[in-house]
């Protein structure tokens, strides 16, 4: 069982009840498209044009060579090399394959800037010339395709770009930078591993924590700064049903676990639709269904793997209890010889990511000055999960994860007209509009750091 959702999310229902009606406004505003800021380019972004070709090449390389969670050896080495080239003191293998770069530049606050590095076991179907064709063995020894389907390649490239610009423009800020390349975000383990390996004792402890994540809900060239709860708590639930196997031609002599599991998949959908308050965000998704070896054999077991999302401890408890109740009831109704095994995996659990409201407001103001008012748009909380919140929570300091638009404005507009969704993270066709997305990601991180280190963006 995961720890209770962070207390700061207690008032989340008010913030998230607006999600459905605000999505329409969100898309409408983002479809206006990115506009150039009326003011001259902020000094901290000087040199970004010249840097952009090398960042684009880095992105393409990272995208073609993705690595699974906890196996980011090539990726981590590349991140470490880039930080060293920028002048950071670099330590590798923190919490596994994690990278920490420190750049001291006089008195002032310490700002931690985090990127995630891992990819997903998915086959890319974008058809792009730089599409990933990589495959590898997972921890179970199975050969699987690998793809950067969650935008971590954009995150890393933006992180490298910001580190490079900040190192070049040290005259504009004073303080300490801690750039963290985190492994195993997709398994929700990397942040905690880095903390346990001394992130806040071996390296300067931060006063602020920053990160970013791509979003397919807003246009490339724009950013959103959610205030308060930003990403949901997550639980991984495994259910194994035990039946009595036999010949597929004689099902009356068996207890079919496939049927039990199938009924459970359907009944689980009633939890959110019929048991949870309609104004409370909640998700119960069955992601895998494993059973059998041959069409004419009824197996002894069937296994489901679920992901469960919530924003409040009470809802989290309700969801997990309902899942257990339904699984046991379906097994009992079918006369299963044994109760199902239900495991809530503590290794794949995250708490609500909460963007500190005061820090979010401060950064949003700085980004409006630097990027232009039209390029800072609303962004509601999402039901995706993250372990980014670990850093601010453990350090006891404010943190903010900025959303960076990743979809070409015309594509977003066309999808809205046609009533369809643009492929987003964890979709095999997710393809960020890379150049404006990376440029905006670099700009957002750089301007945010400059704001926190005292010299900000001046109008």
Helices and strands as residue ranges (DSSP letters): G 7-9, H 12-16, H 19-31, G 43-45, H 48-64, H 73-86, E 89-94, E 98-105, E 110-116, E 135-137, E 143-145, H 152-168, G 170-172, E 175-182, H 190-196, E 208-219, E 223-224, E 228-231, E 233-242, E 246-247, G 251-253, H 257-274, E 282-291, E 297-298, E 301-310, H 313-333, E 341-350, E 353-355, H 357-371, G 373-375, H 389-395, E 398-407, H 409-418, H 434-452
